[in-house]
Amino acid sequence: MNYREGLLDQQIVLFRKTSSRNAELESRVEELERELGVWKQALKTADNDAKALKKKVSQLERNIGSLKDDNPLVVCLIDGDGNIFSSELVKLGQNGGHQAALLLNKGLTDHMNSLDSDEGFSSRGQIWLTVYCNKSGLLETLTSNNICTAEEFESFVTGFNQASPLFSLVDVGTGKERADEKIKECLRVFTRFPQTTKVFFGGAHDNGYISILNQLQNEGLLNKVVLLRGYRELAYELKNLDLPTLDIVGLFMTRKLQTVQTKKPSPPPTQVKLQDFDKFRVKPTIPLPSRPSPSSNAKVAQRIEKNLPLHKHRPPPCNFYYLADCKHGLKCRYGHNYILLPEHIDELRTNSRKWPCPYANRDNPCPFGESCCMGHACPKGQRCTFLKQGKCKFTGTSMHDGEVSRSRGPSSSLSPSSARGSPVVSEVGLPTVWDSYGVDA
């Protein structure tokens, strides 16, 4: 009897365990079914999103194809300081400018038509061409090598610009690598446009373009670039890119011209008058000691040499003679006989204000006010690192409270880094500068 009861108890315990386990499994199945439903819904949503994205990509591809077919663009960027138009064309003046534009248009169009149909040039295509150059420097090189006259060159530029609405010869002004910077940026921008079929690059003479070309190669865009040859020899680093080249016969000079530095003779003293200096001079607003008579400084007038900073002239121009009043006269170690243009006056004023006014440096009111040619505030203001080291020459109480006052005019607001070279007064020394201002050092 006891055996039967024990067996029955074991069966009851087993039944309860089985029932409990079944309940747990049923609960887990329900939970998994709910998760499965969530994943099915997520998969359905992902499929719908994928279909929508695929449809959008197809639409964008059709739009890009439409841009390429309906309005293909061929860009030509030429460094005019290196790819110089042939002497035969330049000498023809305006007619030569027209012929140069026609040669370029025909050469680029023929090259495009010679490519495969996928890269070919349709009748709706446009050629956008720009030549960047330092016009004054290029003119000086051409005239010094007896290639053409100034009138012929100006006429050539006019003819080239008038030949086509999309053809331009742009003057980037003086300065190192001005044309390079513009061409590099245009290369970077236009090669990324989907409608740009080809970019003809006329700068194969300069290794400086290798950086932007390497960047385009890394982006997979270098296949759009074609080198437009000027000189016979390509730049060494550009050869390694193995780019296709185009040579338009008779368009550019094949040899580099020699840059000849010419100095213009100084005019005789009789051609220079005192008012020639006075019209460029900044007059103070309060009376100052009278300037020595013209006879006290009667030297042959000197011209400023091009591309040579004022402080490197020997002797440098006197700041106080041109900006205020120099009391040293013939004893002054600096030049009083330069013919200065407004930009030279601005350079003098900018450099002079890098040195502190002795009145402001001692926290005294400056009697010259806004006409003072020396600095009333540190050009670097609160960012001055020399102030933290106790080495700044601007020692006045409020001379580092802010930036340089804008009320002095455009030249007074320039930062030290934008000035061309060290201040002229730095060669004089503070005592001499203060003496010129009538203040004890």
Rosetta blueprint (number, residue, H / E / L):
1 M L
2 N H
3 Y H
4 R H
5 E H
6 G H
7 L H
8 L H
9 D H
10 Q H
11 Q H
12 I H
13 V H
14 L H
15 F H
16 R H
17 K H
18 T H
19 S H
20 S H
21 R H
22 N H
23 A H
24 E H
25 L H
26 E H
27 S H
28 R H
29 V H
30 E H
31 E H
32 L H
33 E H
34 R H
35 E H
36 L H
37 G H
38 V H
39 W H
40 K H
41 Q H
42 A H
43 L H
44 K H
45 T H
46 A H
47 D H
48 N H
49 D H
50 A H
51 K H
52 A H
53 L H
54 K H
55 K H
56 K H
57 V H
58 S H
59 Q H
60 L H
61 E H
62 R H
63 N H
64 I H
65 G H
66 S H
67 L H
68 K H
69 D H
70 D H
71 N L
72 P L
73 L E
74 V E
75 V E
76 C E
77 L E
78 I E
79 D E
80 G L
81 D L
82 G L
83 N L
84 I L
85 F E
86 S L
87 S H
88 E H
89 L H
90 V H
91 K H
92 L L
93 G L
94 Q H
95 N H
96 G H
97 G H
98 H H
99 Q H
100 A H
101 A H
102 L H
103 L H
104 L H
105 N H
106 K H
107 G H
108 L H
109 T H
110 D H
111 H H
112 M H
113 N H
114 S L
115 L L
116 D L
117 S L
118 D L
119 E L
120 G L
121 F L
122 S L
123 S L
124 R L
125 G L
126 Q E
127 I E
128 W E
129 L E
130 T E
131 V E
132 Y E
133 C E
134 N L
135 K H
136 S H
137 G H
138 L H
139 L H
140 E H
141 T H
142 L H
143 T H
144 S H
145 N L
146 N L
147 I L
148 C L
149 T L
150 A H
151 E H
152 E H
153 F H
154 E H
155 S H
156 F H
157 V H
158 T H
159 G H
160 F H
161 N H
162 Q H
163 A H
164 S L
165 P L
166 L L
167 F E
168 S E
169 L E
170 V E
171 D E
172 V L
173 G L
174 T L
175 G L
176 K L
177 E L
178 R H
179 A H
180 D H
181 E H
182 K H
183 I H
184 K H
185 E H
186 C H
187 L H
188 R H
189 V H
190 F H
191 T L
192 R L
193 F L
194 P L
195 Q L
196 T E
197 T E
198 K E
199 V E
200 F E
201 F E
202 G E
203 G L
204 A L
205 H L
206 D L
207 N H
208 G H
209 Y H
210 I H
211 S H
212 I H
213 L H
214 N H
215 Q H
216 L H
217 Q H
218 N H
219 E L
220 G L
221 L L
222 L H
223 N H
224 K H
225 V E
226 V E
227 L E
228 L E
229 R L
230 G L
231 Y L
232 R L
233 E L
234 L L
235 A L
236 Y H
237 E H
238 L H
239 K H
240 N L
241 L L
242 D L
243 L L
244 P L
245 T E
246 L E
247 D L
248 I L
249 V L
250 G L
251 L L
252 F E
253 M L
254 T L
255 R L
256 K L
257 L L
258 Q L
259 T L
260 V L
261 Q L
262 T L
263 K L
264 K L
265 P L
266 S L
267 P L
268 P L
269 P H
270 T H
271 Q H
272 V L
273 K L
274 L H
275 Q H
276 D H
277 F H
278 D H
279 K L
280 F L
281 R L
282 V L
283 K L
284 P L
285 T L
286 I L
287 P L
288 L L
289 P L
290 S L
291 R L
292 P L
293 S L
294 P H
295 S H
296 S H
297 N H
298 A L
299 K L
300 V L
301 A L
302 Q E
303 R E
304 I L
305 E L
306 K L
307 N L
308 L L
309 P L
310 L H
311 H H
312 K H
313 H L
314 R L
315 P L
316 P L
317 P E
318 C L
319 N H
320 F H
321 Y H
322 Y H
323 L H
324 A L
325 D L
326 C L
327 K L
328 H L
329 G H
330 L H
331 K H
332 C L
333 R L
334 Y L
335 G E
336 H L
337 N L
338 Y E
339 I E
340 L L
341 L L
342 P H
343 E H
344 H H
345 I H
346 D H
347 E H
348 L H
349 R H
350 T H
351 N H
352 S H
353 R L
354 K L
355 W L
356 P E
357 C L
358 P H
359 Y H
360 A H
361 N H
362 R L
363 D L
364 N L
365 P L
366 C L
367 P L
368 F L
369 G H
370 E H
371 S H
372 C L
373 C L
374 M L
375 G E
376 H L
377 A L
378 C L
379 P L
380 K L
381 G H
382 Q H
383 R H
384 C L
385 T H
386 F H
387 L H
388 K H
389 Q L
390 G L
391 K L
392 C L
393 K L
394 F L
395 T L
396 G L
397 T L
398 S L
399 M L
400 H L
401 D L
402 G L
403 E L
404 V L
405 S L
406 R H
407 S H
408 R H
409 G L
410 P H
411 S H
412 S H
413 S H
414 L L
415 S L
416 P H
417 S H
418 S H
419 A L
420 R L
421 G L
422 S L
423 P L
424 V H
425 V H
426 S H
427 E H
428 V L
429 G L
430 L H
431 P H
432 T H
433 V H
434 W H
435 D H
436 S H
437 Y L
438 G L
439 V L
440 D L
441 A L
